[in-house]
Amino acid sequence: MNVVVFEDRFVERLGVVAAARPACDITVGAFSLVEILGHLGPVRRALRPHLARHLAALDGRIAIWGGQPDAPAPPPASSHGAVTVLVNARVTPSRVNLFALRSLVEAGRRCIVRSGDTVAAAVLHVAATGGADGATIAAIAAHPLAAEEAIAPLSLPEHDLRLDMLTEVHDVVTHHETAIEDALAIRIDGGGYREIKPGLFVAPGAQVAEQVAVRHGPVVVEAGADVGPFVCLDGPVWIGPEARVNPHAWLRAGAAVGRACRVGGEMEASVMEAFSNKPHDGYLGHSHVGSWTNLAAGTITGNLKATYGPVRLHEPLPDGGRKTIDTGRQFLGALVGEFVKSAVNTSLPCGARIGVAATIGGSPPELVPAFHNMLVGGPAGSRSTPDQAATILERMMARRGLTLLPADRELLDALAAAAPPAWQTVE
C-alpha cells in the first residue's frame, strides 16, 4: 500500500504558512501530515512546481522546511493490483483523521472522499499494467493542482467519511490546539520514552534539568533536546529533536517546538517549525512560525484585541479596498513565514501575517509582503533580494551544521519572483 499526498488549487488560501513549504509539511499538533501518513505506508508528495523542484534537487539532505525526502518509488504492482491512497495535503494531521484514513485502507475499496468542493482523499487500485487508476496517479503527480479534473473521469463511488481540513491560514492555529494532545498520545503510545516525572516523557539522548517544573502533562521531549533549569512546562507540550529550551522559559499549553529550535521567554498554543529561534524574553502566543526564522529579544505577539472581540484578517484589493475575514477566534497571534527576521522589541499585532524572508521591526502592519525590509529604506522600507536572503540563510544553516545547496538558492529565487507587489501591505 502506498500513499500519495497532493496539493490542490486551494492551497494558496493558506497564505504565508504554505508559501515556502508544502501544506503536508505544516506542523499541526506534533506531526506534519507526511509524518502521520507514514503510519499507513510509504509517502510521496505531489507539490506545486517550485517545491517539487526543491525536493527533487536535495541529494539526500533534509528539506529547507525540515521535512524528510520522499519515500522511494514503489515496486511494480502485482497482477492483482496495489492499493494507493490519495490524500489532500490540507487534511489535518490528527489522530481522528489517521484512524479515518486507516479505515479506508482496511476496507480496500475504490472510493472518493469529499470535503465541500474539493477532494479530501481517494482509494485507487493500480494494476501492474497501470490502467486508468495508474494514469490518474501519474497525472496528479505531474499536475497536482488539477487533481479534481484528473480524478473525475474515474467516477469513483463517494464515501461519507469526514476529514478535517485546513481551509484558511488561521486554521493552522485552531487545528493545532485541538490536535496536540492526541498527537502526543500517538508518540507516547509508540514507545521509546521514559517518564522521568509525572507527565514528562523523555526520549533517549535528551537532557532535562532536575529543576524543571511540570505542572501538568503530557510533555514529550525528543532525542537530543536540551531543556534548561527552572523551565516551567504546562502540557500539552512537544519539544522536538535537538531543540533547546533556555533556562527560565515558560512553555504553556499547546507549545510545539520544532527540530533544532532555540526557545526562551513565554510560548503558548504556538508552533515553531524546524531551525527557528526565539531564544530570549518575549511572548509568542496562538501563532505559527516558519523555519529559519529569528525572533529577536523582546519580540512579542498580540493575541487578544483590546475589545476582547473576534480577530479579523484583512486582505488588500488592487482597487484600494480590502477584504475582511472573520476568523471567529478571540485569541490569534502572528502567522509568520519562513526566513523572517525581527529586530529587537518588535511588537506584532493580532492576526499579523509576515511574508517569506521579510525583515520587520517596531510595530509592523497586519500584512507584510515577502522580502519586504522594514529596517532599510525609510518609512516605506525596501525590498530584499534573493541573494541577500541566501547569504543570511547560509550563515544560519552553518550554525546548525547544514550546507546551503543550489536548490535552496533556486527556491528563494522562485519565492521572490512570486512575491506580491508592495501595495499588498495592510496597516
Secondary structure, DSSP 8 states (H G I E B T S, - for coil): -EEEEE--TTGGGGGGGGSSS-GGGS-BTTB-HHHHHTTTS-EEEE--HHHHHHHHTSTTS--TTS------------TT-EEEEEEETTB---HHHHHHHHHHHHH---EEEEETTEEEEEEEEEBTTBHHHHHHHHHHHH-GGGHHHHHGGG---EE-----B--STTHHHHHHHHHHHHHHHHHHHT---EEEETTEEE-TT-EE-TT-EEEE--EEE-TT-EE-TT-EEESSEEE-TT-EE-TT-EE-TTEEE-TT-EE-SEEES-EE-TT-EE-SS-EEES-EE-TT-B--TT-EE--B-TT----EEEEE-TTS-EEEEE---SB---EE-TT-EE-TT-EE-TT-EE-TT-EE-SS--SEE-TTEESSSSGGG-EE--HHHHHHHHHHHHHHTT----HHHHHHHHHHHHT---TT--B-
